[in-house]
Amino acid sequence: MAKANRLALSVLVVLSFAAFAAAQSYTVTDLGPGGANAINSLGDVLVQDPNLNSFVWAPGGSLLALPPLAGDSTAIAFSINSRGLVVGGSESHTSSSAVLWTNGVPLDLGTLGGTSSTATGINASGEVVGLNGIPTGAEAFLWTEATGMQGLGFLRGSTVSIADGINRFGQVVGYAIGVNVDDAFIWSKTTGMKDLGRLPGYDSSGASAINDLGQVAGFSQCINCSLETHATLWSKAKGSMHDLGVLPGASSSAAHGINNVGQVVGASYYSATNESHAFVWSPSTGMLDLNTLIPANSGWFLQYALAINDKGQIVGYGLLNGQGEGFLLTPQ
């Protein structure tokens, strides 16, 4: 990236962060039964109803259906970019295919061999990542219109790699599993796949999303000891995972989304009540329960925050008067 472009992006981030740091409350928009998986810079939201039908919800309330491929029964959408391109998976009883939707029309992205693939992320230029089923497990992939689908390989000792996110510079994040390996990774064309490590004392980690600054949101977990899962933030500058902690009284947390301002969203779990509370985290505020930042007596209980855009809008799902609904939060 040119020095001038890096400077411009840095200035934008600083100014944006100053604006968001003051935003302490949100309005809530009900997106209907089901949940909301992703949001782009325009405020378009991927929603999925209880019958596993997927749509693009646009500001104003219009819905664009995202049908499965011909002959398939269901489709699940996971990511949307600023051009309105959507990726996910189309499934039948015997197979699944990674799909790219343009204006609601699905395109089969194929596989690396075998009968299964799913797309999980797309960046501004239309590069797509996901996972492809193989006899020994699964392999992360990168798809472009020019090159088609290519495998991204594995961490040493792993037989499974799954890509969850990609930024505008083509950096890919996800996780890999195998013998003595259960770690988050970052991949680029120049470095290949690199292990992001774990929090000290933990035995596994995963990466859920990456922003254009190369910051990675995810989690670190201790499967074989008394420690719980904690949300994490990794950056090249620090070179290690930062523990984002948990909400007061909670036992665990996981981060699901990050924007270019460095705000992170996810969920924190309370084992005593068997409840999850959606959170937002920033360097200035730490982790905050989103349920404390919406109008009192709204009827909402926000359970999971899954994505956040650069305007600070957050999507996820929760309960509205006891019924499962997708939500959109907009900073006031």
Wavefront OBJ file of the C-alpha trace (Angstrom):
o trace
v 0.000 0.000 0.000
v 1.390 3.423 -0.920
v 2.525 5.692 1.926
v -0.055 8.346 1.008
v -2.866 5.787 1.084
v -1.708 4.425 4.439
v -1.643 7.961 5.864
v -5.115 8.712 4.537
v -6.467 5.485 6.032
v -4.787 6.244 9.373
v -6.342 9.722 9.492
v -9.749 8.279 8.644
v -9.450 5.706 11.399
v -8.438 8.318 13.997
v -11.303 10.637 13.064
v -13.815 7.804 12.927
v -12.682 6.448 16.267
v -13.102 9.853 17.895
v -16.689 9.934 16.643
v -17.514 6.402 17.781
v -15.876 6.782 21.200
v -18.636 9.206 22.166
v -21.453 6.936 20.972
v -22.803 5.294 24.131
v -26.271 4.264 23.009
v -28.027 2.633 20.059
v -31.411 2.506 18.423
v -32.710 -0.995 17.623
v -34.298 -2.067 14.340
v -36.211 -5.353 14.300
v -35.188 -7.394 11.233
v -37.805 -10.074 11.759
v -37.790 -13.691 12.959
v -34.436 -15.461 12.739
v -31.073 -13.721 12.824
v -28.722 -11.302 11.070
v -25.304 -12.604 9.982
v -23.480 -9.691 8.318
v -23.661 -6.005 7.356
v -21.852 -3.938 4.725
v -20.822 -0.268 4.666
v -24.163 0.761 3.109
v -26.195 -0.799 5.911
v -27.374 -3.793 3.866
v -27.860 -6.774 6.174
v -27.894 -10.521 5.587
v -30.857 -12.047 7.394
v -32.035 -15.618 7.717
v -35.508 -16.666 8.784
v -36.410 -19.725 10.900
v -37.140 -21.711 7.720
v -33.515 -21.229 6.542
v -34.462 -18.739 3.843
v -31.806 -16.044 3.322
v -32.350 -12.413 2.258
v -30.589 -9.078 1.882
v -32.375 -6.481 3.991
v -31.826 -2.936 2.703
v -32.324 0.302 4.671
v -35.984 1.102 4.254
v -36.991 -2.502 4.797
v -36.944 -4.054 1.326
v -35.881 -7.704 1.060
v -33.965 -9.418 -1.754
v -34.295 -13.208 -1.720
v -31.141 -15.333 -2.000
v -32.337 -18.611 -3.505
v -30.338 -21.867 -3.519
v -28.877 -23.323 -6.683
v -31.270 -25.199 -8.938
v -32.066 -28.577 -7.405
v -30.887 -27.612 -3.905
v -33.168 -27.173 -0.908
v -31.618 -24.430 1.264
v -29.148 -21.558 1.098
v -27.275 -19.819 3.906
v -25.573 -16.443 3.353
v -22.570 -15.468 5.484
v -20.943 -12.313 4.072
v -21.781 -9.239 1.968
v -19.442 -6.612 0.519
v -19.965 -2.915 -0.276
v -20.970 -3.775 -3.870
v -23.818 -5.938 -2.607
v -22.156 -9.217 -3.590
v -23.118 -12.013 -1.199
v -21.486 -15.372 -0.467
v -22.571 -18.480 1.387
v -23.575 -22.039 0.711
v -26.285 -23.880 -1.216
v -27.208 -27.315 0.093
v -29.039 -30.456 -0.980
v -29.439 -33.684 0.965
v -26.145 -35.032 -0.394
v -23.893 -32.060 -1.188
v -23.151 -28.385 -0.636
v -21.650 -25.738 -2.908
v -20.013 -22.380 -2.272
v -22.174 -19.678 -3.859
v -21.758 -16.058 -4.960
v -24.992 -14.087 -5.383
v -25.159 -11.075 -7.688
v -28.480 -9.210 -7.441
v -29.956 -12.377 -5.953
v -28.747 -14.696 -8.737
v -26.558 -17.562 -7.424
v -23.311 -18.678 -9.059
v -21.812 -22.066 -8.175
v -18.140 -21.520 -7.256
v -17.402 -25.241 -7.469
v -15.084 -27.301 -5.283
v -11.470 -28.418 -5.120
v -12.753 -31.932 -5.652
v -15.365 -33.832 -3.701
v -18.966 -32.870 -3.052
v -18.848 -30.007 -0.564
v -17.747 -26.397 -0.264
v -19.036 -23.299 1.548
v -18.097 -19.629 1.155
v -17.744 -17.661 4.389
v -16.242 -14.288 3.463
v -15.866 -11.756 0.630
v -13.838 -8.551 0.371
v -14.409 -5.290 -1.490
v -12.875 -6.540 -4.738
v -14.910 -9.751 -4.786
v -12.292 -12.216 -3.543
v -14.052 -15.079 -1.741
v -12.882 -17.436 1.010
v -14.359 -20.516 2.645
v -13.802 -24.217 3.112
v -13.777 -27.233 0.839
v -14.468 -30.756 2.044
v -11.709 -33.316 1.421
v -11.446 -37.003 2.438
v -9.234 -36.165 5.447
v -11.203 -33.138 6.647
v -11.470 -29.697 5.035
v -9.190 -27.151 3.361
v -9.506 -23.375 3.323
v -9.864 -21.837 -0.131
v -9.554 -18.523 -1.939
v -11.666 -17.908 -5.054
v -11.285 -15.095 -7.566
v -13.046 -14.551 -10.866
v -9.694 -14.671 -12.674
v -8.186 -17.779 -11.059
v -11.129 -19.758 -9.735
v -10.766 -21.718 -6.494
v -7.375 -22.498 -4.965
v -6.542 -24.315 -1.739
v -4.665 -22.376 0.955
v -3.064 -25.415 2.566
v -2.675 -26.227 6.255
v -0.714 -25.403 9.346
v 1.950 -28.013 10.047
v 0.337 -31.087 11.611
v -3.240 -30.114 10.720
v -5.701 -31.911 8.474
v -8.410 -29.241 8.639
v -8.205 -25.573 7.696
v -11.219 -23.257 7.526
v -11.181 -19.655 6.288
v -13.613 -17.252 7.973
v -12.655 -13.783 6.751
v -10.678 -11.725 4.204
v -9.736 -8.042 4.101
v -9.277 -5.671 1.161
v -5.593 -6.596 0.869
v -6.297 -10.312 0.489
v -5.225 -11.352 3.988
v -7.255 -14.395 5.058
v -7.965 -15.611 8.594
v -9.490 -18.756 10.053
v -8.392 -21.771 12.042
v -6.678 -25.125 11.568
v -7.102 -28.395 13.477
v -4.903 -31.478 13.697
v -2.501 -33.405 15.901
v -1.257 -30.949 18.552
v -2.652 -28.082 16.431
v -5.895 -26.200 17.046
v -4.971 -22.627 16.203
v -6.017 -19.454 14.446
v -4.141 -18.588 11.272
v -3.497 -15.682 8.944
v -2.676 -16.269 5.265
v -1.338 -13.964 2.566
v 0.020 -14.518 -0.922
v 3.534 -13.574 0.204
v 3.776 -15.405 3.541
v 1.425 -18.351 3.137
v -0.355 -19.648 6.245
v 0.982 -18.493 9.635
v -0.045 -19.614 13.139
v -1.404 -16.755 15.291
v -0.839 -18.661 18.520
v -2.968 -18.700 21.665
v -3.421 -16.857 24.929
v -0.921 -18.031 27.589
v -2.196 -21.190 29.293
v -4.805 -21.891 26.619
v -4.685 -24.843 24.214
v -6.631 -23.627 21.153
v -7.634 -20.497 19.258
v -9.662 -19.350 16.285
v -9.981 -16.273 14.073
v -13.390 -14.971 13.034
v -12.730 -11.693 11.182
v -9.975 -9.354 9.972
v -10.087 -5.629 9.214
v -8.084 -3.621 6.673
v -5.478 -2.740 9.318
v -4.695 -6.437 9.768
v -6.315 -6.671 13.213
v -7.858 -10.092 13.826
v -10.848 -10.791 16.095
v -11.458 -14.267 17.467
v -11.093 -16.353 20.589
v -8.764 -18.541 22.603
v -10.055 -21.585 24.454
v -8.808 -24.039 27.034
v -10.440 -27.359 26.254
v -8.433 -29.508 28.647
v -8.252 -27.252 31.692
v -10.432 -25.069 33.896
v -9.978 -21.887 31.857
v -12.883 -20.775 29.674
v -13.029 -19.250 26.208
v -11.977 -15.581 25.937
v -12.455 -13.124 23.086
v -9.155 -12.034 21.531
v -7.652 -9.354 19.317
v -4.424 -9.965 17.380
v -2.369 -7.432 15.462
v 0.972 -7.619 13.705
v 2.186 -4.608 15.691
v 1.821 -6.464 18.985
v 2.645 -9.846 17.486
v 0.497 -11.748 19.954
v -3.099 -12.210 21.015
v -4.634 -9.666 23.395
v -7.209 -10.959 25.875
v -10.415 -8.888 25.644
v -11.795 -10.490 28.796
v -15.438 -11.160 29.596
v -18.416 -9.130 30.752
v -18.665 -8.725 34.562
v -19.828 -11.999 36.103
v -19.575 -13.918 32.832
v -17.509 -17.082 32.430
v -16.488 -16.863 28.760
v -16.617 -14.782 25.586
v -15.890 -14.924 21.854
v -15.398 -12.203 19.242
v -17.215 -12.511 15.921
v -16.675 -9.229 14.068
v -14.375 -6.200 13.770
v -14.471 -2.932 11.821
v -11.736 -0.630 10.542
v -12.002 1.531 13.661
v -10.942 -1.423 15.795
v -14.337 -1.965 17.418
v -15.018 -5.635 18.145
v -18.369 -7.367 18.673
v -19.291 -10.782 19.991
v -20.975 -12.536 22.876
v -20.168 -13.232 26.516
v -21.610 -16.304 28.249
v -22.967 -16.588 31.807
v -22.804 -20.200 32.942
v -24.891 -19.531 36.063
v -27.919 -18.456 34.014
v -27.051 -20.215 30.725
v -27.359 -16.896 28.874
v -25.266 -15.090 26.279
v -25.088 -11.289 26.160
v -24.010 -9.404 23.027
v -21.035 -7.080 23.553
v -19.088 -4.299 21.865
v -15.432 -3.661 22.715
v -13.126 -0.749 21.973
v -9.701 0.254 23.352
v -11.232 3.242 25.147
v -14.261 1.561 26.731
v -13.273 -2.074 27.077
v -16.070 -4.640 26.799
v -19.617 -3.305 27.180
v -22.903 -5.198 27.359
v -25.010 -3.984 24.443
v -28.149 -4.598 26.498
v -27.150 -1.618 28.650
v -26.779 0.656 25.620
v -30.275 0.351 24.127
v -33.503 2.022 25.289
v -34.785 0.702 28.606
v -37.967 -1.381 28.470
v -37.469 -1.984 24.737
v -38.412 -5.651 25.107
v -35.075 -6.698 23.589
v -32.519 -9.105 25.022
v -29.493 -9.004 22.713
v -27.735 -12.387 22.750
v -25.162 -12.433 19.928
v -23.497 -9.625 17.970
v -22.017 -11.051 14.772
v -20.792 -8.113 12.664
v -20.087 -4.367 12.789
v -19.490 -1.903 9.938
v -17.366 1.255 9.878
v -20.375 3.387 10.842
v -20.606 1.381 14.056
v -23.824 -0.382 13.058
v -24.079 -3.828 14.642
v -26.131 -6.870 13.629
v -26.918 -10.154 15.329
v -29.790 -11.895 16.988
v -31.622 -11.999 20.290
v -35.051 -12.106 21.850
v -37.792 -9.525 21.411
v -40.479 -10.107 24.025
v -39.259 -13.708 24.190
v -39.247 -14.358 20.427
v -36.076 -14.944 18.402
v -35.418 -11.952 16.108
v -32.587 -10.436 14.101
v -31.496 -6.933 15.082
v -29.696 -3.911 13.681
v -28.174 -1.446 16.135
v -27.396 2.095 14.968
v -25.320 4.490 17.117
v -27.249 7.571 18.241
l 1 2 3 4 5 6 7 8 9 10 11 12 13 14 15 16 17 18 19 20 21 22 23 24 25 26 27 28 29 30 31 32 33 34 35 36 37 38 39 40 41 42 43 44 45 46 47 48 49 50 51 52 53 54 55 56 57 58 59 60 61 62 63 64 65 66 67 68 69 70 71 72 73 74 75 76 77 78 79 80 81 82 83 84 85 86 87 88 89 90 91 92 93 94 95 96 97 98 99 100 101 102 103 104 105 106 107 108 109 110 111 112 113 114 115 116 117 118 119 120 121 122 123 124 125 126 127 128 129 130 131 132 133 134 135 136 137 138 139 140 141 142 143 144 145 146 147 148 149 150 151 152 153 154 155 156 157 158 159 160 161 162 163 164 165 166 167 168 169 170 171 172 173 174 175 176 177 178 179 180 181 182 183 184 185 186 187 188 189 190 191 192 193 194 195 196 197 198 199 200 201 202 203 204 205 206 207 208 209 210 211 212 213 214 215 216 217 218 219 220 221 222 223 224 225 226 227 228 229 230 231 232 233 234 235 236 237 238 239 240 241 242 243 244 245 246 247 248 249 250 251 252 253 254 255 256 257 258 259 260 261 262 263 264 265 266 267 268 269 270 271 272 273 274 275 276 277 278 279 280 281 282 283 284 285 286 287 288 289 290 291 292 293 294 295 296 297 298 299 300 301 302 303 304 305 306 307 308 309 310 311 312 313 314 315 316 317 318 319 320 321 322 323 324 325 326 327 328 329 330 331 332
